[in-house]
């Protein structure tokens, strides 16, 4: 895979993805709102500390480190919004398709 | 009038509705046996079904397929009644099978959901495995007893060969293990939570899952002559109750915690049966049905009132001020489950644990400590659920909390069950002593009453209260984020599903494939259809050759 250069749109998408994943992982582990809030601030600080990294190699290392940390903290039973895939209301009472379910004139 | 509201003793009645089939000595009847055992189970079956139907009218009001739901729930009530009041094993088995089928249909009620269909199928298949053993037991009974009705069995069992009784008891135990979700065949109960909450409340907490225990209690005359099976039952119950308690303490899905709790209580009943205290097992079944149904209904009421209807407790918190009624009902059900003195659960559960110690056997002592640990864990996870949903700081957004409200129509059936969960324990002796009239009575109740020191009687309560309070203290003041392999292991239910799939299911499928290839389509064909066909095909040719040789 070609390297993603710093300060490009591709990189910000990648970093944003990791940030959101970090927030979700923090929520999965914390049952108290204050704890989650404190953790989000810490996560933001860690991301902010490296926001001006311009060396592509260092950037790759940091991304790898973040991914490893997220993998390490990955919750075995993450919170899934009920309507999302894997959630408790996903695919519940789907509307019937307009077209005939079995095509053809039987 | 109160006869319908709680069990009051009446003479046992046998109603003969006609003959089903007569084959040699075997005379099978359509019969209803209304004795203390069946009538005391009919009370929770009837009352909880009634309450759940009322509840479901509101809970499922917005579902497009609600008519199908109500119909299936009513059909379930019919077959459950058949299971309970039948006077022979065959009718009981019909009820047993049909409640399994209805359970499948209700679990897959939201049949557009792939997960729901998979769960229902898994439950169906695991239960079928147990049913296979039940059928084998029925066959053995027919062959050796020439009868399937309970009265004949009861009279003949003492005169039968112990090995035969052991064999039948093992098969019934496997059947009950599948139906009552004991360790090894328990995975389906957790995925059964895919069904709507009223289904979980009626089938997977109060009535259907208890039918395994009920069948074993019905077969007490067999079990009493197979002490080794009773010990197996003790160990099965002890391990199940411990394991389910450990798993429940770290589970975040509210309904799954309750399913694990059901599993734990069912194994408590197994424990009571293991020390021959059948009446206590039945009494716990009788009481447990009410408070567990209420627990599910309270959880359902809470989920229904929150916009996203999530089951994950991490999204709740602080609902005490928003849902005071659901809070009260859930608190009563939880305290009853935790065996708090004065509430229903105390009178059934505490007595069972004492009886384990009061059996004065080595296994009994070990099981007492296992049951005490399980009761402590029960107190911990019950209070954990309460803490995370009602006491904790709100974990959801403000808009969601703005829309939270109680539902009056769901409150009424919950009120009825709350009354049962609080006050029904006072009528214990009326129920247990009359049940004991038809079953062996071990005196363990009185034995423990007068010989056991207070320490052993109060140990479960003291441990449960102190450790659950400690848990709440830790959550409130010292909780911090951490990860541990043990948490992952228990949270993933000990990787039991994976182990079962990889060690049992897949090798069995592979073996099935080989059997199909080499036996069904191999040996049996060569010796059977194909071989016969070829023989008959070539026989005339051989004859013709012979004739030709003769004339040449």
Interface residues (C-beta under 8 A of the other chain):
Chain A: X26 X27 X28 X29 X30 X31 X32 X33 X34 X35 X36 X39 X72 X73 X76 X77 X79 X80 X81 X82 X83 X87 X88 X89 X90 X91 X92 X93 X94
Chain B: X63 X64 X65 X110 X112 X113 X114 X115 X251 X252 X253 X308 X309 X310 X311 X312 X313 X314 X315 X317 X388 X392 X393 X394 X395 X475 X479 X480 X481 X482 X483 X487 X488 X491 X492
